[in-house]
């Protein structure tokens, strides 16, 4: 018989990127007494990996739990970026309701729509929290209307439309029922969660059923499966069977060796967990997201939605440049293969396949950001490798026609730059769907554009809008191939000998385009040292020294002034490379090079084209 467990609430915090989810979780942890009075706590404590801290974004969903009165609230902090949408989709299976955080100034954004769509589809009740209410330009009344309009557009039920609205400033640590109330603390949010989000239900007398929604990985204990106890209870040393809704043949007998529950930021050992509890289970080697752990007497898998397919791929290749192996610790194909396949332990939206040659691996993901975060992580761990230009994954329909992934791009730009953005996106086969003005002298544009039209565009977009534009994208299914797009209108400046760049050689080269390197950097034949000002590639000698003459003075070289080089970040370099080029990634350097280093072989290959 089904019963509810009133001493637990399971919630996910969802929002568009940068609307303050993680800061809100910080405050809930602080005000529920998770930290000692005098304990020093860093900001955004849930963003635990380095890249999350630097970029201020959440990449992996995280679990935590707080105690309020006699109720334990399990909280999952989710990512806001579309590239990590796979994370959001699956954690919603663990919860009974969501807190939707919306910026009281920015209002409803594209990712807000994406996450709300997922929550409404699962029939979850929603608590809306308007954050950043302390911003001088906040417009809470209009934003409430925007949220309700969004719910209506997405066919929300009457119960979902009748959701509570709260007004908060996560940074200042308060939440209010009405915008005019006196700001105090987060109690209104705690109370609303307990009163509005239903307690988990299940049958305590049934056989065990735990659906694994997230995988964590730890070097000491291996894979850790995280999921909710849907029925029965789960105990340490219990015999169990692992089954999967999408893989009917899977029936793996296991023993539960370790069981944890979450308290604050810690995992705490428990002997037994009952219905509604969110647990972490270690000691099962081959555990995957979507698996159900059941009692052996009655193994029934819980249905689990398929994770969205990847839309973009890159080749990861063993570095074979003349400078290979000088800066990285892990350089062989074996190292790269093991690292990529271990990433599959925790990242469900990623695919890794063996490439056409033994040294190549095809890695597919949800977008450029998704793959660049993986590249950056590997680079910091000491890996050295090369990657190719990102390419989209095509499909064919039943008539044999080529289909390509499409995106909806939402662009907010200052009015004076809208013309430049529209013309660029139309060149990239984008179709303008909607255009309107929003507050603060900005125009909001909505485009439907092939995913490959956005490859390499972000850097250009930032230049075109002087850093003031905001570009958000959302996957929008597959459509017929829209025709060829030219990615880059300029060629590359290519070094044609091995050595070290010198001022004299660079000075002669800088009239030909924009340089990427400075004097003293190692270069090799076939390495790209700059962007040409013309459409074709130009070969130059940046190692060229001045011939000595009788009249040469020692100070004549110092008089040459060089324009500072354009130093590309990882994303800009991935954007810049063309289809016949590779990006060499090492812990210390990013170098762009031609795929074929030998100039004669390269010319022959171009002539064949």
Secondary structure, DSSP 8 states (H G I E B T S, - for coil): --EE-TTEEEEEEEESTTSSHHHHHHHHHHHTT-S-TT----SSTT--SHHHHHHT---S-EEEEEEETTEEEEEEE---SGGGHHHHHHHGGG-SEEEEEEETTT-S-HHHHHHHHHHHHTT-EEEEEEE-TTSTT--HHHHHHHHHHHHHHTT--HHHHT--EEEEETTTTEEESSTTS----SHHHHHHHHHHS---EE-TTS--EEEEEEEEEETTTEEEEEEEEEES-EETT-EEEEEETTEEEEEEEEE--EEEEEEBTEEEE-SEE-TT-EEEEE--TT--TTEEEE-GGG-------------EEEEEE---STTTTSS-SB-SHHHHHHHHHHHTTT-TT-EEEE-SSTTEEEEEESSHHHHHHHHHHHHHTTB-EEEE--EE--EE-TTS-EEEEEEEEEEEEEGGGHHHHHHHHHHTT-EEEEEEEETTTEEEEEEEEEHHHHTTTHHHHHHHTTT--EEEEEEEEEEE--------SS-EEEE-S-EE--HHHHHHHGGGEEE---TT-EE-TTEEEEEESSSS-EEE-TT------TT--TTTTTT----------HHHHHHH--TTEEEEE-SS-EEEEESS-SHHHHHHHHHH-
